[in-house]
Amino acid sequence: MTDAAIIWFTVRMAALATALLIPPALALAWLLARGTWRGKSVVETLVALPLVMPPVATGLILLKLVPHGVVFTWRAVVIAMMVMSSPFIVRAARVAFENVSPRYEQIARTLGAHEPRVFFTITLPLALRGIAGGVVLGFARALGEFGATILVAGNIPGRTTTLAVAIYDRVQLGHDSAAWQLVAAGVIVAFGAIWLSEKSTRRRA
C-alpha cells in the first residue's frame, strides 16, 4: 500500500467519522448546555472518558461491543475514530452553546419561533465559531488515532491501515526513514486542516 493511498484512506475515514459524529455530538452538547436532568453528571463523565482512558483500553471495550461483522473492517476504523474524537467536539460545542445568551433565544420564542427554528437561526449561528474549532480538533484527533484502531480494526493492508498504524508498523520493521515520511505527511495534513479552520473563523468574525 503506497503512502498516498494510506494518507487518502486515513483522511477519508477521519472525514467520514467527523461528519457522522457532528449531529449526535451537537445534540448531546446542547442537552448538556441547556438541560438539567438526572444523570447529567454521569453522561458528562462518560463523554470525557476517552480523554483520560488509555486508547487501547477503549479499543478493547469496542472490541467487545462492536458486532463481529464490523470488526477488522473500515467501519471499525470509523467507529474507533468517532469514539476517540467525540470528547473534543462535544466539549467544544457545549462551551459554545453555553456562551450563547438565552436572552436571544427567549426573544425569538416570544416572537413565535418554534424550538427547531430557534436552534438553527439563533443558537447554532452564534455558537458556530466554537463548534468549528471543536470539529477541526476532532478531525485532527481522528487523523492521529492509533490505540483503539489497532485493537478493533487491526492492520490489514488496503483495508484498515491508517496513517498512525502504518507509522508504528514501519518503526517496528526498522524502516525509520519510511516512517518519518508518513510523519511529515501527517503533520502537513493536520496543519492544513487547522490553518484552514482558523482562516475561515477569522473571516466569519
Secondary structure, DSSP 4 states (H G I P E B T S, - for coil): --HHHHHHHHHHHHHHHHHHHHHHHHHHHHHHHH---TTHHHHHHHHHHHHHS-HHHHHHHHHHHS-TTTTTSHHHHHHHHHHHHHHHHHHHHHHHHHTS-HHHHHHHHHTT--HHHHIIIIIHHHHHHHHHHHHHHHHHHHHT--HHHHHHT---TTTT--HHHHHHHHHHTT-HHHHHHHHHHHHHHHHHHHHHHHHHHHHH-
